[in-house]
Amino acid sequence: TLLSACGNGGGNNNGGEAKSSTPASSPAASGAAGENAGGKLKPEKLKIVLYGDESNRMKELAKTEFNDIVKKEINAEIEFQFLPWTEYGGGKTDLMLSTGEDFATYTDTNYMVKSVAKGLYADLTPYMDGPASADMKKTVDDNSFKAFQLNGKQYAVPVGNKPNSGEFYSALVRQDLLEEAGMQSVSSLAELEQFYDKVHAAHPELIGFAGTDARRMLMYEYTDKNLYWQNDFLAVDESAKDDKIISWFETPEFKAYAQIMRDWYKKGIIPKYAATNTPQLTSDWNSGKAMFWSGTAARPFEGAAAISQAVPTAKLENYFLSRGLPKISRGTYSTAWFVSANSPDPERYVMFFNLLQKNQELYDLFAYGIKDKDYTLDENGRLARLTTDSLVPDWLLMNKNFMRFDKTVSEDFIQKYKAWDDDAIISKTAGFNFDNAPVKNEETKINGVFSEFLVPIASGFVDYDAYFPKALDKLKAAGFDKYMAEYQKQFSAWYAAKNG
């Protein structure tokens, strides 16, 4: 989902005072990066790869204002190349890396680990304490930088600063339907199901849950543990001060969760077509045909932007079901940029990443375009779009220090959004990145078992008692125990070093 929202300014300096450790011969050693003095740097060419569709307005600005400001600030010509999302984390991106192209794009931690093992990412560590990254160190938190480090080296630069705790642990409810049903809020599984029953009676054409994975959203209902998933198979208990990795599918909690999902599927809360056409669920949500979904801090206004086109009266609210434990955060980043290993000037890319999180003026330009041509601001700094064309994707930049909200978002919600992480804890696994090389073959096999045998059980499409024994046998035969042992070994070593 793309965000057309934001609030103003400020931010804490999490990075402290920048002290340069860059070589004296480096362009940034002169301090040019943070001084709006691109003329001090030799000319350079940068290629930034983005995913999705390139809008016509993006094409225009990339050749004009975007290019002009990058040249002025860091003396670089910039080219934006768009690839389909199917090429992210593989495909054309892998090909560009393996053939030695000079470019930068975004990554996740899993893709980073695999790519660094192949020597495909540039080491950006030398530029993390100097002027090249000084501004974003003030507006992006330190935990986000640590998330993209391996063996103490920075292989990707986080972008964004948004409330990320409790992602998908809340129920995102159609508040307008809730109030129509004579209810004001939901605080438990029983109340959520009551909400479904009442709305279904009045609107049988609507579906209930617009997804097939509610393990986080329902977690506080089926366990006293504070589970945080590392992937589809493994979790940790954040309420326990230990390094134990939990095999999710082998827990009694999974059995209890699977039973809830089975009940939902039989009752129709999860529609029957979900078993063969999962993408339709998202379409139904966006068109206002679903009652609830898994929530995040931003989804009440992200989702409303799409739904309100079909249902102008739609309102969305987040509710946690029976939560008595702190929300868990991985850091506040949206994603992170890497630079290809063959780039002749990785530092210049870091300077560009810095521009995106440097100040309100530059953020507004890349996120929203030209004032009074692409957007307007009222006296309270509220945003009104004059064009619907996406520029540098909002979700990617999303920094609460600079984000602007439109007039439809209440001041009360903005304050709640900015305070979302106030009672959150940082996961004890934050900064740990698993190296799958020793169990790569096993991982491929167990991913196949997950898709074919475990997803149907976890989504409620089939009965746990009838299908799980076979699924577990398949999982073990694929080498799951070896995979888990390797994961536990690596995490325990990392945890001991961190807490040593």
C-alpha positions in Angstrom: 0.0 0.0 0.0 1.1 3.5 -0.8 0.8 6.3 1.8 -0.3 9.8 0.9 0.2 11.1 4.4 2.7 12.8 6.6 3.4 15.1 9.6 6.1 17.7 10.1 9.5 18.0 11.2 12.1 17.5 13.9 13.4 14.2 15.1 16.0 13.0 17.6 19.6 12.6 16.8 20.1 8.9 17.3 23.4 8.9 15.6 25.0 11.6 17.8 27.6 14.0 16.4 29.0 12.7 13.2 32.7 12.0 13.2 34.2 11.1 9.9 36.2 7.9 9.6 36.3 8.1 5.8 39.7 8.1 4.1 41.2 11.5 3.5 41.0 10.9 -0.3 37.3 10.2 -0.2 35.0 12.9 -1.6 33.1 13.2 1.7 36.3 13.8 3.7 36.0 17.5 2.6 32.6 17.7 4.3 30.9 18.4 1.0 28.1 15.8 1.5 26.4 17.7 4.3 27.0 21.2 3.0 24.9 21.4 -0.1 28.2 21.8 -2.1 27.9 19.3 -4.9 30.4 21.3 -6.9 33.2 20.1 -4.6 32.7 16.5 -5.8 33.7 15.0 -9.1 30.8 14.2 -11.4 29.2 10.8 -11.0 26.3 8.8 -12.5 23.9 6.9 -10.2 21.2 4.3 -11.1 18.4 3.8 -8.7 16.2 0.7 -9.3 12.6 0.9 -8.0 9.8 -1.7 -8.3 6.3 -1.4 -9.6 4.9 0.9 -12.3 6.6 4.2 -13.2 4.1 7.0 -13.5 4.2 9.7 -16.2 4.9 12.4 -13.6 7.7 10.4 -12.1 9.3 10.2 -15.6 9.0 14.0 -16.0 10.5 14.8 -12.6 13.3 12.2 -12.9 14.6 14.1 -15.9 14.1 17.6 -14.4 13.7 18.6 -10.8 14.9 15.4 -9.3 18.0 15.3 -11.5 18.7 19.0 -10.9 18.5 18.8 -7.1 20.8 15.7 -7.0 23.3 17.4 -9.2 23.2 20.5 -7.0 23.5 18.6 -3.8 26.0 15.8 -4.6 27.1 16.5 -8.3 25.5 13.3 -9.7 23.3 12.5 -12.6 20.6 10.2 -11.5 18.7 7.6 -13.5 15.6 5.8 -12.1 14.9 2.4 -13.5 11.6 0.6 -12.7 11.3 -3.2 -12.6 8.2 -5.4 -12.0 7.8 -6.6 -8.4 8.4 -10.1 -9.7 12.0 -9.2 -10.2 12.6 -8.1 -6.5 14.9 -10.3 -4.5 15.9 -12.4 -7.6 15.2 -12.5 -11.3 16.4 -9.4 -13.1 17.9 -8.0 -9.9 20.1 -11.0 -9.4 21.1 -10.9 -13.1 22.1 -7.2 -12.8 24.2 -8.0 -9.7 25.9 -11.1 -11.2 26.8 -9.2 -14.4 28.4 -6.4 -12.4 26.0 -3.5 -13.1 26.5 -0.3 -11.1 23.2 0.4 -9.3 21.4 0.6 -6.0 18.0 -0.7 -4.9 16.3 -2.0 -1.8 16.6 -5.2 0.1 15.3 -7.2 3.0 17.5 -9.0 5.5 17.1 -12.5 3.9 18.1 -11.2 0.5 21.0 -9.3 2.0 22.4 -12.4 3.7 22.3 -14.4 0.5 23.7 -11.7 -1.6 26.6 -10.8 0.7 27.6 -14.4 0.8 28.0 -14.2 -2.9 30.0 -11.0 -2.7 27.3 -9.0 -4.5 26.8 -6.0 -2.1 29.2 -3.2 -1.4 30.4 -2.8 2.1 29.1 0.6 3.2 30.7 0.7 6.7 33.3 3.4 5.8 30.6 5.9 5.1 28.4 5.4 8.2 30.1 7.8 10.6 31.0 10.6 8.2 29.1 13.4 6.5 27.7 11.1 3.8 25.1 9.7 6.2 25.0 12.4 8.9 21.5 13.7 8.2 19.7 10.4 8.0 21.5 9.3 11.2 19.4 12.0 12.9 16.1 10.8 11.5 16.5 7.0 11.3 17.0 5.0 14.5 20.1 3.1 15.4 18.3 -0.3 15.7 17.3 0.1 12.0 21.0 0.4 11.0 21.9 -2.7 13.1 19.3 -4.7 11.3 21.3 -4.5 8.1 24.7 -5.4 9.5 26.6 -8.6 9.2 29.7 -9.3 11.3 29.7 -5.7 12.3 29.7 -4.4 8.7 26.9 -2.3 7.1 25.7 -3.8 3.9 22.5 -1.9 3.5 21.3 1.5 4.6 17.8 1.7 6.3 15.3 4.1 4.9 12.2 5.3 6.7 11.3 5.9 10.3 7.8 4.7 11.1 6.0 3.0 13.9 6.5 -0.7 13.2 5.7 -2.5 16.4 2.8 -4.9 16.5 2.7 -5.3 12.8 -0.3 -7.5 11.9 -1.0 -8.1 15.6 -4.1 -5.9 15.6 -7.5 -6.4 13.9 -8.1 -3.6 11.4 -11.9 -3.3 11.5 -14.4 -1.5 9.4 -15.5 0.9 12.1 -18.5 2.1 10.0 -19.8 -1.4 9.9 -19.1 -2.0 13.5 -21.1 1.1 14.5 -23.9 0.1 12.1 -24.1 -3.2 14.0 -24.5 -1.3 17.3 -21.0 -1.9 18.6 -18.3 0.7 19.4 -15.2 -1.5 19.6 -13.9 -5.1 19.7 -11.5 -6.3 22.4 -11.7 -10.1 22.1 -12.1 -13.0 19.7 -15.6 -13.4 20.9 -16.5 -9.8 20.1 -14.8 -10.0 16.7 -16.9 -13.0 15.8 -20.0 -11.3 17.2 -19.2 -8.3 14.9 -19.0 -10.8 12.0 -22.4 -12.4 12.8 -24.2 -9.1 13.1 -22.8 -7.6 9.9 -23.2 -10.9 8.0 -26.9 -10.9 8.9 -27.3 -7.4 7.5 -24.8 -7.7 4.6 -24.5 -11.4 3.5 -22.6 -10.2 0.4 -19.6 -9.2 2.5 -16.8 -11.5 3.6 -15.3 -11.5 7.1 -11.5 -11.8 7.2 -9.6 -10.5 4.1 -6.7 -12.8 4.6 -5.6 -16.3 5.5 -2.9 -15.7 8.1 -4.2 -14.4 11.5 -1.5 -16.0 13.8 -0.3 -12.6 15.0 -3.7 -11.0 15.1 -5.1 -13.9 17.3 -1.9 -14.6 19.3 -3.1 -13.1 22.6 -6.1 -15.3 22.4 -4.4 -18.7 22.1 -1.2 -18.3 24.2 0.3 -16.5 27.2 3.6 -16.2 25.3 4.6 -13.1 23.4 5.5 -14.8 20.2 7.5 -13.1 17.5 8.0 -15.0 14.2 11.4 -15.1 12.5 9.9 -16.8 9.4 7.0 -19.1 8.7 8.5 -21.9 10.8 10.3 -20.4 13.7 9.4 -18.0 16.5 10.8 -16.7 19.8 9.0 -15.9 23.1 9.8 -12.2 23.8 8.5 -12.6 27.3 11.2 -15.1 28.1 14.8 -14.0 28.7 16.4 -16.8 26.8 17.7 -17.8 23.3 15.3 -20.5 22.6 14.1 -20.9 19.0 10.5 -22.3 18.9 9.4 -24.7 16.2 6.0 -23.1 15.6 4.2 -25.9 13.9 5.2 -28.3 16.7 3.6 -26.2 19.5 0.2 -26.7 21.1 -0.3 -23.0 20.3 -0.3 -23.9 16.6 -2.9 -26.6 17.1 -5.1 -24.1 19.0 -4.7 -21.5 16.3 -5.4 -23.9 13.5 -8.7 -24.9 15.2 -9.8 -21.2 15.3 -9.0 -20.8 11.6 -10.8 -24.0 10.8 -13.9 -22.7 12.6 -13.6 -19.5 10.7 -13.4 -21.3 7.3 -16.4 -23.5 8.1 -18.4 -20.6 9.3 -17.6 -18.5 6.3 -15.5 -15.8 8.1 -12.8 -16.9 5.7 -14.6 -17.3 2.3 -14.4 -20.7 0.5 -12.7 -19.2 -2.5 -9.7 -18.3 -0.4 -8.4 -21.8 -0.8 -7.9 -21.3 -4.5 -7.9 -17.6 -5.1 -6.1 -15.8 -2.2 -5.4 -12.6 -4.2 -9.1 -12.0 -4.4 -9.2 -11.3 -0.7 -7.0 -8.2 -1.1 -9.2 -7.1 -4.0 -12.3 -7.5 -1.9 -10.8 -5.6 1.0 -9.8 -2.7 -1.3 -13.2 -2.5 -2.8 -15.0 -2.4 0.6 -16.3 -6.0 0.5 -14.6 -7.2 3.7 -15.1 -6.6 7.4 -11.7 -6.8 8.9 -8.0 -7.5 8.1 -4.7 -7.7 10.0 -3.6 -4.2 11.0 -0.5 -2.0 11.3 -0.1 1.5 12.8 -0.5 3.0 9.3 -3.2 0.9 7.8 -6.2 2.9 9.1 -5.3 5.7 6.8 -3.4 3.7 4.1 -6.4 1.4 3.7 -9.0 4.1 3.9 -7.5 5.8 0.8 -8.4 2.8 -1.3 -11.6 1.7 0.3 -13.1 5.2 0.4 -13.1 5.3 -3.4 -15.6 2.5 -3.3 -17.3 3.2 0.0 -17.0 7.0 0.8 -18.3 6.5 4.3 -15.8 3.8 5.3 -13.8 4.2 8.5 -11.0 2.0 9.8 -9.8 1.4 13.3 -7.2 -0.9 14.9 -8.1 -3.1 17.9 -5.9 -5.6 19.8 -7.7 -8.7 21.0 -7.0 -9.5 24.6 -3.5 -8.0 24.5 -1.8 -7.8 27.9 1.8 -7.9 26.6 4.0 -5.2 25.1 4.1 -4.8 21.3 7.3 -6.0 19.6 9.3 -3.9 17.2 12.1 -4.9 14.8 13.2 -1.3 14.3 11.5 1.6 12.5 12.7 1.2 9.0 10.6 0.7 5.9 13.3 -1.1 3.9 17.0 -0.6 3.2 19.2 0.4 0.2 22.1 -1.7 -0.9 24.8 -0.7 -3.5 26.1 -3.3 -6.0 29.6 -4.5 -5.3 31.0 -3.3 -8.6 30.0 0.3 -8.0 33.0 2.6 -8.4 31.5 5.1 -5.9 29.3 3.5 -3.2 29.7 6.6 -1.1 27.9 8.8 -3.6 24.9 6.4 -3.4 25.0 6.8 0.4 24.9 10.6 -0.1 21.8 10.1 -2.2 20.1 8.0 0.4 21.0 10.7 2.9 19.2 13.3 0.7 15.9 11.3 1.0 15.9 11.7 4.8 17.8 15.0 5.1 15.1 17.7 5.6 11.5 18.6 5.0 12.1 20.3 1.7 13.9 17.4 0.0 11.4 14.8 1.5 8.5 16.8 0.1 10.1 16.9 -3.3 10.8 13.2 -3.7 7.6 12.1 -2.0 5.1 14.6 -3.3 6.6 16.6 -6.2 6.4 20.3 -6.8 4.3 22.4 -4.4 1.2 24.0 -6.0 1.7 21.8 -9.1 1.6 18.3 -7.6 0.3 19.1 -4.2 -0.8 21.9 -1.9 -0.5 22.5 1.8 -3.0 24.3 4.0 -2.2 26.5 6.9 -1.8 23.4 9.2 0.6 21.6 6.8 -2.1 19.2 5.6 -1.5 17.7 2.2 -3.8 17.7 -0.8 -2.7 15.9 -3.9 -3.2 17.6 -7.2 -2.1 14.5 -9.1 -2.5 10.8 -8.3 0.8 9.8 -9.9 3.2 8.1 -7.6 6.7 9.4 -7.4 9.4 7.8 -5.2 7.0 5.4 -3.3 5.5 6.9 -0.2 5.8 3.6 1.7 9.5 3.5 1.0 10.3 6.9 2.3 7.8 7.0 5.2 9.6 9.0 7.9 7.4 10.2 10.8 9.7 13.3 11.1 8.6 14.5 7.7 5.4 12.7 6.7 2.4 14.9 5.8 -1.2 13.7 6.4 -4.1 14.8 4.3 -7.2 16.6 5.7 -9.2 13.3 6.1 -6.9 12.1 8.8 -7.9 13.3 12.3 -5.5 15.0 14.6 -6.3 12.4 17.2 -5.2 9.6 14.9 -2.0 11.4 14.0 -1.0 11.6 17.7 -1.9 8.0 18.2 0.2 7.0 15.2 3.2 8.9 16.3 2.9 7.4 19.8 2.3 3.9 18.5 5.7 2.6 19.5 5.9 4.3 22.9 5.1 1.1 24.8 6.9 -1.2 22.5 10.0 -3.4 23.1 12.7 -4.1 20.6 12.8 -7.8 19.7 15.7 -9.8 21.2 16.3 -11.0 17.7 16.7 -7.5 16.2 19.9 -7.4 14.3 20.3 -11.1 13.9 20.5 -12.4 10.3 20.5 -16.1 9.6 23.1 -17.5 7.1 21.2 -20.2 5.3 24.2 -21.5 3.4 24.8 -24.6 5.5 21.1 -25.7 5.1 20.2 -24.2 1.8 18.9 -27.4 0.3 16.9 -28.2 3.4 15.4 -24.7 3.4 14.2 -25.2 -0.2 12.6 -28.5 0.6 10.8 -27.3 3.8 9.5 -24.2 1.9 7.9 -26.6 -0.5 6.3 -28.6 2.3 5.1 -25.4 3.8 3.2 -24.3 0.7 1.8 -27.7 -0.1 1.0 -29.2 3.3 1.1 -26.6 6.1 -0.5 -23.6 4.6 -3.9 -25.4 4.1 -3.9 -26.4 7.8 -2.8 -23.0 9.0 -5.4 -21.3 6.9 -8.2 -23.5 8.1 -8.9 -25.1 4.7 -8.4 -28.6 6.1 -8.6 -30.3 9.5 -5.6 -30.3 11.8 -6.1 -33.8 13.3 -6.6 -35.3 9.9 -3.7 -33.7 8.0 -1.1 -32.5 10.4 0.6 -35.9 11.1 1.4 -36.3 7.4 2.5 -32.7 7.1 4.9 -33.1 10.0 6.4 -36.3 8.5 7.0 -34.4 5.3 8.6 -31.5 7.2 10.9 -33.8 9.0 11.8 -35.7 5.9 12.7 -32.4 4.2 15.4 -31.9 6.9 13.6 -29.5 9.2 15.5 -30.7 12.3 18.8 -30.0 10.7 17.6 -26.6 9.6 16.3 -25.7 13.1 19.5 -26.9 14.8 21.6 -24.7 12.5 19.3 -21.7 13.2 19.5 -22.3 16.9 23.3 -22.7 16.8 23.7 -19.4 14.9 21.2 -17.5 17.1 22.6 -18.8 20.3 26.1 -17.7 19.3 24.9 -14.3 18.3 22.7 -13.9 21.4 25.6 -14.8 23.7 28.0 -12.4 22.0 25.3 -9.6 22.2 24.6 -10.2 25.9 28.1 -11.3 26.9 
